[in-house]
Amino acid sequence: MAQSEPAEPRPFPARVKEVARGLSDHPRLKEMTQQEREDVVEFVVGNMLFVLLHELAHTAVADLKVYVLGHEEDAADDFAILRLLKVGSAFTHRVLAEATKGWFFSARRDRNDGEPLAFYDEHSLDQQRAYHIVCLMVGFNPDEMVDLYDEMKLPDERRESCKKDFAKASLSWETALKTHHREVDEPKTKIEVAYGDGTGKLDIFAQGFRTVRMLETVAERISELAWPAPFTLEMQSCGFINARWTDETRKLTLCYELAADFAELYHDFNKLPMEKRERERASVRSSAPAVVSEVNRHRVLNSLRDDGRRCPHRRRR
C-alpha cells in the first residue's frame, strides 16, 4: 500500500496558538486566559524571530560578502524589519510590534537596574531600535500605519522622512542581494535545522520552538538565496543569553536562555490592567484594516516611550 504524503505544517500563527494551549497547566500561566497565553507566546516568538533574522543579516554580510555602508548592526535591523514587512501578513506585523515592545521593555528594565547608556556600543540604543522599527513600518505603508504613527507621536516631518528611510533601506538590501538570488533551476543550498535539548526550566522553550517550527520556516524562506555553502540554524542551551553566527562552525545559534529572558521581560513589564486589555481586544475585533488593528493591540508602547536605556550586548545582538 502506498504511503500517504505527510501533512503540510499548519500556518505559523496556528502553531503559536497550539503552544499556548499546551501551556495551560504551567504554574505561571495557568491562571491566564488562552488569549493571554497566546500574547506571551507571541511576544517571545516574535522577539526570537526578529533576533534570528537580524543574525541572518550578519550571516549574509559574512557569507555573501555584502557591502555595508554604515553600521552593520543597523543594517541587520533593517534586514529583519524588511523581511517581515515583505511577508506582509497580519502576523508578521504583530511580530514587529512585539519586537518594538521588547526594545521598550528592555529600556525600562535597564533604567530600573541603573544600567548606564552605552553610547559607545556598536548597537543603537534600545529606544532608537524600537522607533526605527516603527519608522520603517510607517514608511512602508503610511496610510495603513496612521494609527501607529499617531500612537507613537511622531512629528509630521518624521513621517515624511520615514518614507525615505524605508525606500533607502529597501533599495539598499535589494541591491546588495540582487546578484545572490538562486536561479530557478539551481539546487537549494542545504540549510540544516537543529533543536537541542533545553536544560532544566529551558525545556519548555525547546518544546515550544519545535512545535512552532521557527527554524524550518525561516530556512525555507532564505533558501531563495544562493548561499556559497551549507550551514545550520540551531537553538540550544548555551549557559548564557545571546545569539550569534560563527564562521568557523557555520552555525547560527539562538540560545534558549534568550527566550527565557524575553519571557521574564514580558512578565515584569507587560502590566496592562485586565479591563484595559479587554477594551483593546474589543477594539481589535471591530477595527480595520487588519494591520492597523493588530498593531493597536499594543497600546502599551506609548506608556513606555520615555524610558531610554539599552540592554547589554550579551542579551541580544
N, C-alpha and C positions, 0 to 999 in steps of 0.2 A: 504494500500500500504506500502510495506517495505521501511524503510528509508535507504538511501544510506549511506555508510561509509564515515566519514569525510575525506577530502583530507589530504594526508600527507603534513606536512610543507615543504616548498621549502628549498633547501640546504642553509646552513648558509650564504655563500657569496652572494647568490641571495637576501637574506633578507637585507643584508648590502646595496646592490645596491638600494633596494626599499626605505630604509630610506633616502639614499642620494637623490633620486628623489623627495621625499617628502619635501626636504629642499630647493627646487628651488626658493621659494619665501621668504626665510629667509633673513632679511635685511643684514646680514653679509656674506651670502653665495650666494646670487642671481646673483652676477657678476661672479661667478666661473663657470667653465665648469662642466659637470656631473662627469668627471673623477676626477677633483679637489675636488668636494664634497665627492666623494667616498673615496678619500685619507684621508680627515678629519675624516669621519665616521670610517674608518678602524683604524685610529690612536687611537681614543677614545675607540672604542670597543675592539681593541687589547690590550690596556693597562688595561682596566677594566677586561678583561678576564684573563689576567696574574695575576692581583691582586686577583681575585676570586679564582683561582687555588692555589695561594700562601696561602690564608687564609684557604682553604680546607686542606692544609697540616697541619696547626695548629689544625684544627678540628680532623684530623686523629691522631695526636700525643695525643691530649686530650682524644678522644673518644675510640680509639683502643689501647691506651697505647703503642704506637710505641716507641721503643728506639731511642734516638737521640744521636749520638756520635759527639760532636762538637756544633757549633752554630745552634740553631733551625731555625733562620731566613735564614741562608744559605741553610739549608736542605729544607726549604719551597720553596726557589727559585728553587732548584734542582727539586723538585716535579713538580712545574709549568712547567719548561722547558721540563722535561722528558715526561709529559703527552701530551704536544703539539707535541713533536717530535714523540711520539708513534702514534699519528693520522696520521702523515706523508703526509698530503696534502700540496699543494702549499699555500693554505690559512693559515693553522696553522703555516707554516714557515714565512709567512708575519706577523702573529701576533707576533712572536718572534722578527722579525725585528722592528716592531712598538714599542715593549716593550724596545728594545735596544735604539731606538731613544728617547723614553720617559725618560730613565735614563740620556742620554746625554743632552737632553733639560733641564731637572731638574738641572743638574750640572751647566749648563750655567746660568740658572736663579739665582741660589743661588750665583754664582760668581758675577753676576751683582748686586744682592741685598746686597752683602757684608756679606753673611751668613758664619760664621766660620765652618770649618770642625769639625764634631762631632766624633772624633776618639773613644770616649768612648761609642758610641751608640751600641746597640745590632745588628743593621743592618750594613752591609758593606757600604762603600762609594758608591755614585751613579755610578761613573765610573767603580768601581770594579764590581758592579752588571751588568752593561752593558757588560763589557768584559767577564764576566762569562757566560752570555747567548751565546755570540759569541763563546767562547771556547767549550761549550758543543755541539753547532751546528757543529763546525768543527770536534770535536771528534766523533760525531755521524756518519758523512759521510765525511771524509777528501777529497775524490775525487770530490764530487759534490759541496763542500763548498770552493773549492780552490780560487774562486774569492773573497769570503768574507774574507778568510784568508789573501789574498794579499791586499785587500782594508784596512783592519784594521792593516796592517803592523806587524803582529805577527811574532816574530823570529821563525826560523825552530825548535829550541829545544822546544818552547812553543807549536807548533803544535803537536809534538810528545807527550808531557805531557798532552795536551788536550784530546788525545785519551784515556789516562789512567784515566784522571778525569771523562770522560764520562762513562767509563767502571765501575769505582768505584761507582759513583753516581747511575748509573742504577742498579747495583747489590745490593747496599745498600737498595734502595727503594723496589726492587723486593723481597728481603729477608724479609724486615720489614712487607710487606703486604701479603706475601705468605700464611699465615695461616688465613687471613681475607677475602679471596675471597669467595663470595657466591656460594654455591653448585647449580648445575643446577636446582634441584627440590626445592630449598629453596626459599620461597617468598621474594620479594624485600622489603627492609626497605622503609617505606613511607617517601619521601622527598618532602615537600611542597615547592611551589614557590609563591612569592608574590611581586607584583609591587605596591608600594604605590604611592599616588599622588605626582607629582612634584610641589612644591610651586613656584609661580611666573615664573621666567625665567627657572626654572628647569623642567617645564612641558615638554619641548621639548625633554629632555633626558628620562623622564618617558615614553613618547610615543614611542621614538626610540627603547628603550630596550624591550618594549613589542613587537614591530614588529620583532625585531631581535630574540626574544625568547632565550636570552642568558642563563637565569637561567634554563629553561626547558632542553636546550641542555646539559648543564653540569650535571644537576640532573640525566638525563638518563645515561650519561657516568659513573658517580660514583656509580650507582646502582649495579655495579658488586661487590662492597664490602659489606660485611655483617656488616652493622653498628648496634651497640647494641640497638639503639632506634631511633624513628623518629626525624627529625629535619627540619628546614626551611632555605631556601635560600631566602633572600629578598633584594629588593632595595627600598630605601625611602629617603625622605628629612630628614637630620639629624640636620641641623643648623651648621655643621662643616664638614671639609674634612677628611674622614677616611674610613676604612673598618675594620671589627672586627668579631671574633667569640666569643659568650658569652655562657659560660657553663650553667648558671642558666636558661636562656630562650631557650637554644638550637637553637639559631638563628645565622646564618652568614649574616651579614648586609653589603651591599655596599651602600655608600651614593651617591646620585645624585650630591652632591657638589664636590665629587671626579671626576666625569665625566666632570663637568663644568671646573674644574681645568685643566684637561687634554686638553680640548678644548682651554682654554686660553694659555696653554703651546704651543700647536701646532700653534696657531695664532701668538704668539710672536716670535717663534724661527724657524719655517719652512720657511725660506726666500730664497728658491731656485729661481733664476731668471726664468721667463717663458720659455725662449729659451732653458735653460738647462733642464727643466722638459720635454720639447718636445723631445729633443735629447735622454733623458733617456727612455722615453716611446717608442720611435722608436727602441732603443736597446733592450728593454724588449720584444717587439713583434717579434724580429728577432732572439733572443738568445735562447739557450737551455743548460742544461736541465731546466725544469720549476722552480725547487727550486732555482737554481742559478740566473735565470733571475728575479724572484720575489725579492730576496734579493738585487739584483743590482739596484732596483728602489730606494734604499735608500742610494745613494752615499753621502748624507748629513752627514752620520755617520763620515766619515773621517774628515770632516771640523770641527767636534765638539770634537774630541777625546782628545784634550789637555786641556779641561776645567774641572778641578777636583773639584767638590763640591757635597754635598749630600743634599737631601731635608729633612726638619724637619719630625719627626716621625708622626706628625699629617696628613701629606699629603698622605702617603702610608705606608702600613705595609708589 
